[in-house]
Amino acid sequence: MLDMILQVFVTLNGIATSPFVLLVLAFIGAYLGSRVVEIIPFTRRIIERREAQAAAERD
């Protein structure tokens, strides 16, 4: 059992240190982060205030 767990850990560690996998994970994390910011009401209000402030400064 321990041998199987160590084998999986080593395999996943090798995959996770690949630059291509890290790039894919970075893009997925950035996308999910932007979606979460839009969903949370508190951060949505902050974004709306900043957009309103920027629009008022342009006028």
C-alpha positions in Angstrom: 0.0 0.0 0.0 2.8 2.4 0.9 4.6 1.6 -2.2 1.6 2.5 -4.3 1.1 5.8 -2.5 4.7 6.7 -3.0 4.5 5.8 -6.7 1.5 8.0 -7.2 3.1 10.9 -5.3 6.3 10.7 -7.4 4.3 10.5 -10.7 2.1 13.5 -9.7 5.2 15.4 -8.6 6.8 14.8 -12.0 3.7 16.0 -13.8 3.2 19.1 -11.6 6.8 20.3 -12.2 6.4 20.2 -16.0 6.4 23.8 -17.4 3.5 23.0 -19.7 1.3 21.6 -16.9 2.2 24.7 -14.8 1.1 27.0 -17.6 -2.2 25.2 -18.0 -2.8 25.4 -14.3 -1.9 29.1 -14.2 -4.4 29.8 -17.0 -7.1 27.7 -15.2 -6.4 29.5 -11.9 -6.5 33.0 -13.6 -9.9 32.1 -15.2 -11.4 30.8 -12.0 -10.1 33.7 -10.1 -11.7 36.2 -12.4 -15.0 34.3 -12.2 -14.9 34.2 -8.4 -14.3 37.9 -8.2 -17.4 38.5 -10.4 -19.6 36.2 -8.3 -18.7 37.5 -4.8 -21.1 40.5 -4.1 -18.6 42.4 -2.0 -15.9 42.5 -4.8 -18.5 43.2 -7.4 -19.5 46.4 -5.5 -15.9 47.4 -5.4 -15.5 46.9 -9.1 -18.7 48.8 -9.9 -17.6 51.8 -7.7 -14.2 51.9 -9.5 -15.9 51.8 -12.9 -18.3 54.6 -11.8 -15.5 56.7 -10.5 -13.5 56.2 -13.7 -16.5 57.2 -15.8 -17.1 60.3 -13.6 -13.4 61.4 -14.0 -13.7 61.0 -17.8 -16.7 63.3 -18.0 
